[in-house]
Amino acid sequence: MRIVVTGAGGMLGQALVPILEADHQVTGLTRKDGDLCDEAVVAGVLKRHQPDLVIHLAAFTQVDACEIEPEKAKAWNEIATLNVARAAKQLGAAVLYTSTDYVFDGGHDRPYREDDPTNPLNVYGRSKLMGEKHLREILDRCLIVRTSWLFGPYGRNFVSTIRRLAGEKEELRIVSDQRGSPTYTRHLAQKLAELVAAGEYGVFHVTGTGNCTWFEFAQKIVEFCGIEGVRLIPVSSSEYVCAAKRPAYSVLDNQRLNGLGTGLLPHWETGLKDYLEELQHGEEWSGKTTGTRSAYASNV
């Protein structure tokens, strides 16, 4: 299969492309290959490569920055996706699109299913949801994968932030009233490749198994890294001032994925251990200084 991957230079893209290359003819696109917000550019690039499938990973994923720059969020997450959908339609190509748990408002007390009503609380969630809607309206063959709390190599993430700050500060204030499912990019990438091979379409929730709060996530990072001398302080969302409102509960139910019989992603703690083991090959723990610093996370 001929596959074009947008956002190939991003955290998920760099994990996914090598897996796909084992079985497919893959072209990875990064920002230098063209502006996805320009419809003519997108049409021209895809026409040149004639893909059977476009995996659209490129997005503006900095949640607070989206709130501050809503037009940029609209352009990158909505308009670019609309352009990809239109160009794919012209070529008869299918599209796989990664979306987010932030399309939900967090009002449930149970994991969100694929068919639950959406109601995003922030610009990021709304712009990604609009991308979903464009794809469903334009294409008969689209696969929308909602995921959450990504971490892994090749990009900034909550794990790398906590590790860095824990080496610099004595106290870290971590939000403790938001719950979701951390997801290791290498585990997600493998499952995306399996969904591609299976020819699945529709909406799937694909996240690490299990769930936690940001505070609980940080506790495990510190524990698994063997970090000593740092104190983690749980704080409420109201105590942590940021531009974008986050859902209090955005755990996703992977029921459709489970129904395929191909298996779910490993538990998020397994993903964390795998990621930290990977990091050990490239860097060493650098010691501590003193001070106090807050730590949060951007959603991806």
C-alpha positions, 0 to 999 in steps of 0.5 A: 500500500502507498501511504503518506504520513503528515506530521512524520517528524512529530512524536507519534510520526517518528514512532509510526513511520518505521513500523509502516515501512516494513510492509508499505511504501511510505512517504513522510511529510513534515512542515518543510514539504508544504503548508497543509493549510493551503488547499492547492499545496495539499492537493498537489503534494498528494497527487504527486504521491498518489497514496492509497491511505493518508495518515494525518498526524500533523496538528497544533497540539499545545492545548494552552497555546491553542486557547491563546491562538485560536485562529492558528488552532483552526488553521492547523487542526480544522482547515488542514484536515479539511484540505487533506479530506478533499484531496484524498476524496479526489484521489480515492484515498482513505484517511486515518486521523488522530484525535483526542480525549479532549473532545469530551467535557469530562462530565461522565463518571465512566470511560467515554465510548466512541458513540458518546456525545462530544462537548469539548471545553477548549479550543484544542478539543473543538478544533480537533472535533471539527477535523473529525466532522470534516472527514466524516462528511467528505469521506466514506473511508476514514478511520478516526483514532482518539487517544490521550496523554501521549508520551514517548521519544522524539518530543516534549511530554509530561514524563520528560518534563517531570524528570527534568524538573525533579532534577532541578527542584525540591518541590513540584506542584501537580494537578490531582483532579484530572484523570485520563489514560497515559499512552506510550507512542510506540504502543500506539504506533504498533496498534495504528499499523495493525488497524491499517492492516485490518482495513478498519474504518470509523471511530476507535478509542485507543489508549494505554490500559488503566487510568490515573491523575496527573499527580499519580502519573508523576508519582510513578515517574519519580518511583520508576526513575528512583528519584529521591529528594523531590516532594510532589504536592497535589493541587486542584485545577483551580489552583493551577492557572492555565489558559485552557480548561481541561476535562476532569475525567477523560478516560476513553473506553476502548470497546471497539478495539477490544471487539476486534479481538486483536488485543488492547494496548499494554497498561500505561505503567508498562508503557512508562517502564518501556519508555524509561528503559529506552531513555536509559540508553541515551541519557543519565540522571543528572542530580538535583538543585534546590527550589520550587516549580509547578509541573503540568502537561500539554495534551497530544 
